[in-house]
C-alpha cells in the first residue's frame, strides 16, 4: 500500500516540480537532465544553501503563504545498535530501497565535534507522462554517533524544505527502534500533499531498510 501511494504520488509531484521549474531562480536546476558534473551539482547545492537557508528551523511567518507539518514514524529492527545506526544513516544504502533514488553525490564531509557533517545531493528519477523528471534534493546531514541520532535538513523543488531528526534506541533482545521526526515546510497550497506523501515515502524506506538490515543484505 505504501509503495502504491508513493508511486501514485510520483506524477503529481513531477507535475508540481515541472511547474515550479518554470519560475525557478537563476542557477537553480531547471533542465531535468542528468548531464551535470558533480562540480555543477555542488554549485546547485551552494545556490540552494545561499538562497533558501534550509537549515533554518524558524517557523514560517503568518501571511507568508508557507506552512509546515510535523509527523513521527517508528520501526523496530531486529538488529543491534550501533551497527543499525551506521547502516541506516548511510544514504548510499538508501539507493534501491527508495524506488526513485538513483545516486547520492557527497560534496563535502568534515567533523566538528561531536558531529560528522555531510553536504550532499540525492538524485531521483521520477516517471511522468512517458518521460523522466530528475529531482535533486540538496541536503546537509549531521551524524551524532555519541548520541546515536542524526539530523538532516534539505531543500528541493517545488521549494520544499524538510527537517529530520532520526533517533536510534536499543531494545531488549538486541533490537533497535528507529524513530523519524519529520517536519515538512512548503507553500500552503502544497503542504498537505507534501506531508502526506513525504511521510509515506519515509515509511516505505523504513520498511525496505528494515528488511535489508535484518536479512543481512546490509
Backbone as JSON, one array per atom type, in Angstrom:
{
  "sequence": "XXXXXXXXXXXXXXXXXXXXXXXXXXXXXXXXXXXXXXXXXXXXXXXXXXXXXXXXXXXXXXXXXXXXXXXXXXXXXXXXXXXXXXXXXXXXXXXXXXXXXXXXXXXXXXXXXXXXXXXXXXXXXXXXXXXXXXXXXXXXXXXXXXXXXXXXXXXXXXXXXXXXXXXXXXXXXXXXXXXXXXXXXXXXXXXXXXXXXXXXXXXXXXXXXXXXXXXXXX",
  "N": [[0.83, -1.2, 0.0], [1.93, 1.24, 0.83], [3.97, 1.52, -1.05], [2.42, 1.71, -3.34], [1.07, 4.13, -2.87], [3.25, 5.89, -2.88], [4.2, 5.57, -5.54], [1.93, 6.32, -6.96], [1.85, 8.95, -6.24], [3.96, 10.04, -7.57], [3.56, 11.09, -10.33], [2.03, 13.38, -9.69], [3.76, 14.82, -8.04], [5.84, 15.19, -9.84], [4.61, 16.78, -11.75], [4.17, 19.08, -10.24], [6.81, 19.71, -9.75], [7.73, 20.32, -12.36], [6.15, 22.58, -12.96], [7.06, 24.33, -10.99], [9.68, 24.59, -11.76], [9.56, 26.25, -13.94], [9.49, 28.77, -12.91], [11.79, 28.95, -11.5], [14.63, 30.23, -9.61], [17.54, 31.96, -10.89], [20.33, 29.93, -11.75], [19.33, 27.73, -10.41], [18.37, 24.25, -10.71], [16.84, 23.49, -13.72], [16.72, 21.91, -15.88], [16.14, 19.2, -15.88], [17.82, 17.22, -16.69], [20.53, 14.75, -16.66], [23.11, 15.37, -17.03], [24.86, 16.99, -15.72], [28.0, 17.72, -14.2], [29.63, 16.5, -11.19], [30.74, 18.71, -9.95], [29.16, 20.79, -10.95], [26.69, 20.08, -9.87], [27.33, 20.42, -7.21], [27.59, 23.18, -7.18], [24.94, 23.89, -7.61], [23.9, 22.92, -5.22], [25.12, 24.75, -3.47], [23.92, 27.12, -4.31], [21.25, 26.64, -3.59], [21.61, 26.45, -0.82], [22.51, 29.08, -0.21], [20.35, 30.58, -1.07], [17.93, 29.59, 0.06], [18.46, 28.91, 2.7], [18.2, 26.43, 4.14], [18.68, 25.1, 6.53], [17.61, 26.59, 8.5], [15.38, 26.6, 11.09], [13.29, 28.2, 11.8], [9.85, 28.83, 12.21], [7.46, 29.34, 9.51], [6.48, 32.68, 8.77], [3.4, 34.27, 9.78], [1.03, 34.79, 7.21], [2.86, 34.47, 5.2], [2.39, 32.64, 3.25], [3.42, 30.17, 3.47], [3.55, 26.93, 5.02], [3.85, 24.45, 7.66], [4.2, 20.99, 8.58], [4.46, 18.47, 11.02], [5.42, 15.16, 11.5], [5.73, 11.89, 13.02], [7.34, 8.79, 12.8], [7.94, 5.31, 13.39], [10.03, 2.37, 13.5], [10.78, -0.98, 14.37], [13.75, -2.74, 14.37], [15.21, -5.85, 13.93], [18.02, -6.06, 14.83], [21.24, -5.26, 16.15], [22.24, -2.24, 17.86], [25.28, -0.37, 17.76], [25.38, -0.91, 15.01], [23.11, -0.85, 13.39], [22.54, 1.86, 13.38], [24.7, 2.95, 11.87], [24.38, 1.68, 9.37], [21.8, 2.44, 8.6], [21.96, 5.21, 8.53], [23.62, 5.78, 6.44], [23.33, 7.21, 3.45], [23.86, 6.18, 0.95], [23.12, 3.57, 1.2], [20.45, 3.75, 0.89], [19.87, 3.75, -1.75], [18.12, 1.97, -4.19], [16.38, 1.13, -2.27], [14.64, 3.22, -1.88], [12.42, 3.71, -4.48], [12.93, 5.56, -6.52], [15.34, 6.79, -6.12], [18.49, 7.34, -7.41], [21.14, 8.15, -7.21], [23.61, 9.39, -4.92], [25.32, 12.26, -4.28], [28.08, 13.25, -2.63], [29.26, 16.24, -1.49], [30.92, 17.43, 0.38], [32.58, 16.5, 3.36], [33.05, 16.61, 6.8], [34.33, 16.86, 10.16], [33.09, 18.32, 13.01], [33.39, 18.29, 16.22], [30.65, 17.41, 18.36], [29.8, 16.18, 16.01], [29.54, 14.58, 12.74], [29.62, 16.01, 9.62], [27.88, 16.17, 6.53], [27.56, 17.43, 3.34], [25.35, 17.05, 0.74], [23.75, 15.78, -2.27], [20.81, 14.24, -3.21], [19.7, 12.34, -5.89], [16.85, 11.8, -7.73], [14.93, 9.91, -10.07], [11.97, 10.38, -11.6], [9.19, 8.9, -13.02], [7.08, 10.4, -15.47], [4.41, 10.94, -17.45], [5.45, 9.45, -19.67], [8.06, 10.26, -19.73], [11.11, 11.09, -17.97], [11.46, 12.8, -15.02], [13.92, 14.57, -13.39], [14.71, 14.93, -10.09], [16.35, 16.84, -7.71], [17.49, 16.7, -4.45], [18.83, 18.79, -2.21], [20.95, 18.65, 0.55], [21.95, 18.77, 4.04], [23.53, 16.64, 6.23], [23.89, 15.66, 9.6], [25.65, 13.71, 11.7], [25.43, 12.25, 14.85], [27.2, 10.33, 16.5], [27.8, 9.95, 19.13], [25.42, 10.2, 20.48], [23.76, 8.58, 19.11], [22.0, 9.46, 16.94], [20.79, 11.23, 14.05], [20.62, 14.26, 12.12], [18.94, 15.85, 9.44], [18.69, 18.39, 7.08], [16.96, 19.74, 4.31], [16.42, 20.82, 0.88], [14.25, 21.02, -1.93], [12.82, 21.24, -5.24], [9.24, 21.56, -5.51], [10.24, 24.16, -3.95], [10.38, 22.94, -1.37], [11.08, 22.34, 1.95], [12.67, 20.29, 4.31], [13.02, 19.1, 7.66], [14.7, 16.85, 9.62], [14.96, 14.58, 12.33], [16.45, 11.73, 13.37], [16.22, 9.17, 15.56], [17.87, 6.55, 17.39], [17.22, 3.78, 19.32], [18.19, 1.38, 21.66], [16.69, -1.83, 22.11], [15.33, -4.5, 24.14], [16.69, -7.81, 23.63], [18.48, -7.35, 21.62], [17.53, -5.66, 19.64], [16.63, -2.71, 17.68], [15.06, 0.4, 17.88], [13.96, 2.69, 15.52], [13.22, 6.0, 15.2], [11.74, 8.43, 13.3], [11.54, 11.82, 13.18], [9.81, 14.11, 11.46], [9.68, 17.12, 9.73], [7.92, 19.02, 7.52], [8.0, 21.67, 5.21], [6.33, 23.88, 3.1], [4.76, 25.64, 0.32], [1.55, 26.83, 1.21], [-0.54, 25.81, -0.32], [0.4, 23.37, -1.11], [1.15, 21.92, 1.09], [-0.28, 19.84, 2.46], [-0.27, 17.73, 0.61], [2.52, 17.39, 0.29], [3.34, 16.69, 2.93], [1.81, 14.36, 3.45], [2.56, 12.55, 1.39], [5.32, 12.68, 1.59], [5.73, 11.61, 4.15], [4.69, 9.02, 3.72], [6.57, 8.1, 1.88], [8.87, 7.99, 3.48], [8.04, 6.04, 5.29], [7.9, 3.82, 3.61], [10.6, 3.61, 2.92], [11.69, 3.08, 5.44], [10.62, 0.49, 5.91], [11.87, -0.94, 3.84], [14.6, -0.65, 4.49], [14.61, -1.91, 6.97], [14.07, -4.58, 6.19], [16.34, -5.08, 4.62], [18.45, -4.78, 6.43], [17.83, -6.68, 8.43], [17.92, -9.03, 6.94], [20.54, -9.26, 6.32], [21.46, -8.2, 4.01], [22.42, -5.63, 4.09]],
  "CA": [[0.0, 0.0, 0.0], [2.78, 2.42, 0.9], [4.64, 1.66, -2.33], [1.41, 2.17, -4.29], [0.86, 5.54, -2.63], [4.44, 6.62, -3.33], [4.25, 5.55, -6.99], [0.82, 7.12, -7.45], [2.15, 10.35, -5.99], [5.06, 10.49, -8.41], [3.16, 12.02, -11.38], [1.59, 14.64, -9.11], [4.95, 15.55, -7.61], [6.58, 15.57, -11.04], [3.91, 17.92, -12.35], [4.48, 20.24, -9.41], [8.23, 20.02, -9.99], [7.85, 20.97, -13.67], [5.57, 23.91, -12.86], [7.95, 25.16, -10.17], [10.92, 24.83, -12.5], [9.35, 27.35, -14.87], [9.74, 30.03, -12.22], [12.93, 28.74, -10.6], [15.6, 31.31, -9.65], [18.74, 31.73, -11.69], [21.3, 28.95, -11.27], [18.7, 26.52, -9.9], [18.23, 23.22, -11.73], [15.59, 23.52, -14.46], [16.88, 21.15, -17.11], [15.63, 17.84, -15.78], [18.79, 16.31, -17.28], [21.47, 14.12, -15.74], [24.42, 15.57, -17.66], [25.72, 17.86, -14.93], [29.13, 17.13, -13.48], [29.49, 16.62, -9.74], [31.06, 20.09, -9.58], [27.99, 21.61, -11.26], [25.67, 19.76, -8.87], [27.78, 21.07, -5.98], [27.25, 24.6, -7.28], [23.5, 23.96, -7.39], [23.73, 22.78, -3.77], [25.52, 26.01, -2.84], [22.89, 28.11, -4.63], [20.1, 26.34, -2.72], [22.02, 26.81, 0.54], [22.57, 30.53, -0.08], [19.05, 31.19, -1.38], [16.81, 29.13, 0.88], [18.88, 28.77, 4.1], [17.3, 25.34, 4.51], [18.89, 24.61, 7.9], [16.9, 27.49, 9.41], [14.17, 25.93, 11.55], [12.28, 29.18, 12.2], [8.56, 28.57, 11.56], [7.04, 30.35, 8.54], [5.77, 33.82, 9.35], [2.0, 34.39, 9.39], [0.82, 35.55, 5.99], [3.93, 34.24, 4.23], [1.97, 31.67, 2.24], [4.13, 28.93, 3.74], [3.05, 26.18, 6.17], [4.64, 23.27, 8.0], [3.55, 19.87, 9.24], [5.41, 17.56, 11.65], [4.96, 13.79, 11.73], [6.72, 10.99, 13.61], [7.12, 7.39, 12.44], [8.93, 4.44, 14.02], [10.13, 0.98, 13.08], [11.68, -1.8, 15.19], [14.6, -3.56, 13.51], [15.8, -6.97, 14.67], [19.47, -5.97, 14.64], [21.76, -4.47, 17.27], [22.81, -0.91, 17.76], [25.19, 0.74, 16.83], [25.52, -1.23, 13.58], [21.9, -0.36, 12.7], [22.71, 3.31, 13.21], [25.62, 3.26, 10.77], [23.81, 1.2, 8.11], [20.59, 3.21, 8.3], [22.3, 6.61, 8.3], [24.41, 5.9, 5.21], [22.34, 7.43, 2.39], [24.14, 5.3, -0.19], [22.36, 2.35, 1.43], [19.05, 4.0, 0.53], [19.71, 3.5, -3.19], [17.49, 0.67, -4.39], [15.32, 0.99, -1.27], [13.73, 4.23, -2.42], [12.32, 3.26, -5.87], [13.33, 6.57, -7.48], [16.68, 7.3, -5.81], [19.49, 6.75, -8.31], [22.52, 8.49, -6.89], [23.87, 10.36, -3.87], [26.59, 12.95, -4.52], [28.57, 13.91, -1.43], [30.1, 17.37, -1.9], [31.9, 17.76, 1.42], [32.4, 15.79, 4.63], [34.02, 17.06, 7.79], [33.93, 16.61, 11.55], [33.16, 19.36, 14.03], [32.87, 17.53, 17.35], [30.65, 15.94, 18.3], [29.06, 15.7, 14.84], [30.11, 14.43, 11.41], [28.79, 16.76, 8.69], [27.93, 15.82, 5.12], [26.77, 18.18, 2.37], [25.1, 16.07, -0.32], [22.58, 15.9, -3.12], [20.17, 12.98, -3.61], [19.12, 12.49, -7.23], [15.77, 10.86, -8.02], [14.37, 9.92, -11.42], [10.55, 10.14, -11.38], [8.44, 8.77, -14.28], [5.96, 11.33, -15.62], [3.86, 11.05, -18.81], [6.33, 8.86, -20.65], [9.42, 10.79, -19.66], [11.71, 11.03, -16.64], [11.77, 14.07, -14.38], [15.01, 14.42, -12.43], [14.55, 15.77, -8.91], [17.54, 16.89, -6.86], [17.28, 17.16, -3.08], [20.09, 19.27, -1.64], [20.78, 18.39, 1.98], [23.06, 18.65, 4.97], [23.31, 15.62, 7.26], [24.79, 15.77, 10.76], [25.59, 12.45, 12.45], [25.87, 12.33, 16.24], [27.44, 8.95, 16.93], [27.84, 9.91, 20.59], [24.06, 10.08, 20.99], [23.05, 7.69, 18.18], [20.94, 10.1, 16.17], [21.29, 12.15, 13.04], [19.71, 15.29, 11.64], [19.09, 16.2, 8.03], [17.89, 19.48, 6.55], [17.06, 19.64, 2.85], [15.57, 21.66, 0.01], [14.04, 20.52, -3.28], [11.67, 21.81, -5.93], [8.94, 22.99, -5.65], [10.52, 24.92, -2.73], [10.02, 22.11, -0.21], [12.13, 22.23, 2.96], [12.41, 19.28, 5.34], [13.92, 18.99, 8.8], [14.54, 15.49, 10.14], [15.81, 14.05, 13.39], [16.24, 10.28, 13.41], [16.77, 8.64, 16.81], [18.07, 5.1, 17.46], [17.09, 3.37, 20.72], [18.34, -0.07, 21.82], [15.58, -2.55, 22.71], [15.71, -5.84, 24.62], [16.84, -8.84, 22.61], [19.4, -6.92, 20.56], [16.81, -4.95, 18.58], [16.79, -1.26, 17.65], [13.91, 1.2, 17.42], [14.32, 3.89, 14.76], [12.12, 6.97, 15.18], [11.99, 9.58, 12.43], [10.73, 13.02, 13.42], [9.86, 14.74, 10.14], [8.99, 18.39, 9.58], [7.83, 19.44, 6.12], [7.6, 23.06, 5.0], [6.07, 24.13, 1.69], [3.68, 26.58, 0.1], [0.35, 26.35, 1.89], [-1.37, 25.05, -1.26], [1.01, 22.07, -1.35], [1.68, 21.31, 2.31], [-0.93, 18.57, 2.78], [0.27, 16.74, -0.33], [3.93, 17.17, 0.6], [3.47, 15.99, 4.21], [1.24, 13.02, 3.34], [3.36, 11.68, 0.53], [6.65, 12.61, 2.15], [5.7, 10.65, 5.25], [4.52, 7.69, 3.13], [7.86, 7.73, 1.29], [9.77, 7.61, 4.57], [7.58, 4.75, 5.82], [8.32, 2.78, 2.67], [12.04, 3.45, 3.06], [11.91, 2.39, 6.71], [10.33, -0.94, 5.73], [12.89, -1.52, 2.97], [15.85, -0.73, 5.24], [14.42, -2.97, 7.97], [14.22, -5.87, 5.53], [17.71, -5.25, 4.16], [19.33, -4.95, 7.6], [17.53, -7.95, 9.1], [18.28, -10.16, 6.07], [21.99, -9.28, 6.13], [21.82, -7.55, 2.74], [23.26, -4.5, 4.51]],
  "C": [[0.86, 1.25, 0.0], [3.5, 2.64, -0.42], [3.67, 2.19, -3.37], [1.18, 3.66, -4.12], [2.03, 6.36, -3.15], [4.48, 6.68, -4.85], [3.12, 6.39, -7.57], [1.09, 8.6, -7.28], [3.18, 10.91, -6.96], [4.61, 11.42, -9.52], [2.72, 13.36, -10.84], [2.78, 15.47, -8.69], [5.73, 16.04, -8.82], [5.93, 16.77, -11.71], [4.2, 19.19, -11.56], [5.91, 20.69, -9.62], [8.4, 20.79, -11.3], [7.31, 22.4, -13.62], [6.48, 24.84, -12.08], [9.21, 25.51, -10.94], [10.78, 26.0, -13.46], [9.64, 28.7, -14.24], [10.92, 29.94, -11.28], [13.91, 29.9, -10.72], [16.81, 30.95, -10.5], [19.67, 30.79, -10.97], [20.66, 27.74, -10.6], [18.51, 25.54, -11.03], [16.88, 23.31, -12.4], [15.64, 22.61, -15.66], [16.22, 19.8, -17.06], [16.6, 16.83, -16.36], [19.7, 15.72, -16.23], [22.9, 14.33, -16.23], [25.35, 16.44, -16.82], [26.87, 17.08, -14.3], [28.87, 17.26, -11.98], [29.79, 18.04, -9.28], [29.88, 21.02, -9.85], [26.86, 21.35, -10.26], [26.05, 20.39, -7.52], [27.47, 22.56, -6.0], [25.75, 24.81, -7.09], [23.18, 23.84, -5.9], [24.03, 24.12, -3.09], [24.48, 27.1, -3.1], [21.65, 27.9, -3.76], [20.4, 26.75, -1.28], [21.97, 28.32, 0.75], [21.19, 31.17, -0.23], [17.99, 30.86, -0.36], [17.16, 28.89, 2.35], [18.11, 27.61, 4.76], [17.61, 24.7, 5.85], [18.2, 25.49, 8.93], [15.57, 26.85, 9.8], [13.1, 26.91, 12.07], [10.97, 28.91, 11.49], [8.22, 29.66, 10.55], [6.26, 31.47, 9.22], [4.31, 33.82, 8.92], [1.86, 35.25, 8.14], [1.88, 35.35, 4.92], [3.52, 33.34, 3.09], [2.66, 30.32, 2.38], [3.54, 28.27, 4.99], [3.98, 25.02, 6.46], [3.8, 22.26, 8.74], [4.65, 18.97, 9.79], [4.76, 16.22, 11.91], [6.09, 12.98, 12.36], [6.36, 9.56, 13.27], [8.26, 6.56, 13.04], [8.9, 3.05, 13.39], [11.09, 0.27, 14.01], [12.43, -2.75, 14.27], [15.3, -4.61, 14.36], [17.29, -7.05, 14.33], [20.01, -5.03, 15.7], [22.16, -3.06, 16.86], [24.23, -1.02, 18.31], [25.23, 0.38, 15.34], [24.3, -0.76, 12.79], [22.0, 1.12, 12.42], [23.57, 3.62, 11.99], [25.06, 2.81, 9.41], [22.65, 2.08, 7.66], [20.95, 4.64, 7.9], [23.15, 6.84, 7.06], [23.45, 6.01, 4.03], [22.62, 6.61, 1.14], [23.41, 3.97, -0.04], [20.88, 2.52, 1.08], [18.8, 3.78, -0.96], [19.19, 2.08, -3.4], [16.39, 0.39, -3.39], [14.24, 2.02, -1.52], [13.63, 3.96, -3.92], [12.81, 4.27, -6.9], [14.75, 7.08, -7.27], [17.73, 6.57, -6.64], [20.92, 7.03, -7.89], [22.55, 9.47, -5.72], [25.25, 10.94, -4.12], [26.98, 13.68, -3.24], [29.57, 14.99, -1.84], [31.21, 17.65, -0.89], [31.56, 16.96, 2.66], [33.47, 16.26, 5.59], [33.46, 16.82, 9.2], [34.15, 17.87, 12.37], [32.55, 18.76, 15.28], [31.68, 18.22, 18.01], [30.06, 15.37, 17.02], [29.96, 15.52, 13.62], [29.14, 15.07, 10.43], [28.97, 16.24, 7.28], [27.01, 16.77, 4.34], [26.59, 17.29, 1.15], [23.86, 16.43, -1.12], [22.09, 14.5, -3.49], [19.44, 13.2, -4.92], [18.1, 11.39, -7.47], [15.34, 11.01, -9.47], [12.91, 9.46, -11.31], [9.83, 10.03, -12.73], [7.26, 9.73, -14.32], [5.6, 11.45, -17.1], [4.87, 10.61, -19.88], [7.74, 9.4, -20.66], [9.92, 10.65, -18.22], [12.0, 12.45, -16.17], [12.84, 13.82, -13.32], [14.81, 15.43, -11.31], [15.81, 15.69, -8.07], [17.14, 17.44, -5.49], [18.63, 17.51, -2.5], [19.97, 19.26, -0.12], [22.09, 18.55, 2.74], [22.67, 17.63, 6.04], [24.35, 15.8, 8.35], [24.61, 14.52, 11.62], [26.18, 12.66, 13.84], [26.04, 10.91, 16.76], [27.47, 8.85, 18.44], [26.45, 9.74, 21.19], [23.18, 9.18, 20.14], [21.79, 8.34, 17.63], [21.59, 10.91, 15.06], [20.19, 13.11, 12.62], [20.0, 15.56, 10.17], [18.15, 17.35, 7.71], [18.06, 19.47, 5.04], [16.12, 20.61, 2.15], [15.46, 20.97, -1.34], [12.89, 21.29, -3.91], [10.44, 20.98, -5.6], [9.03, 23.75, -4.33], [10.0, 24.2, -1.49], [11.24, 21.99, 0.69], [11.73, 21.14, 3.95], [13.47, 19.37, 6.43], [13.65, 17.62, 9.43], [15.48, 15.29, 11.33], [15.46, 12.59, 13.55], [16.99, 9.74, 14.62], [16.83, 7.12, 16.78], [18.12, 4.7, 18.92], [17.26, 1.87, 20.82], [17.13, -0.65, 22.55], [16.07, -3.89, 23.25], [15.81, -6.84, 23.46], [17.71, -8.41, 21.44], [18.71, -6.22, 19.4], [17.04, -3.45, 18.71], [15.51, -0.61, 17.17], [14.43, 2.46, 16.75], [13.09, 4.79, 14.68], [12.53, 8.16, 14.34], [11.0, 10.69, 12.77], [10.89, 13.93, 12.2], [9.05, 16.03, 10.14], [9.07, 18.83, 8.13], [7.35, 20.89, 6.06], [7.47, 23.3, 3.51], [5.04, 25.23, 1.56], [2.39, 25.99, 0.65], [-0.54, 25.52, 0.98], [-0.86, 23.64, -1.48], [1.29, 21.29, -0.07], [1.04, 19.98, 2.64], [-0.4, 17.45, 1.89], [1.71, 16.38, 0.04], [4.08, 16.34, 1.87], [2.96, 14.56, 4.11], [2.14, 12.1, 2.55], [4.81, 11.61, 0.97], [6.74, 11.61, 3.28], [5.57, 9.22, 4.73], [5.83, 7.2, 2.51], [8.84, 7.27, 2.36], [9.35, 6.28, 5.2], [8.0, 3.6, 4.91], [9.82, 2.53, 2.79], [12.39, 2.74, 4.36], [11.72, 0.88, 6.56], [11.4, -1.62, 4.9], [14.22, -1.66, 3.7], [15.76, -1.8, 6.33], [14.67, -4.34, 7.35], [15.68, -6.12, 5.15], [18.66, -5.48, 5.32], [19.1, -6.3, 8.26], [17.96, -9.15, 8.26], [19.78, -10.3, 5.91], [22.41, -8.7, 4.81], [22.71, -6.35, 3.0], [24.06, -4.9, 5.75]]
}
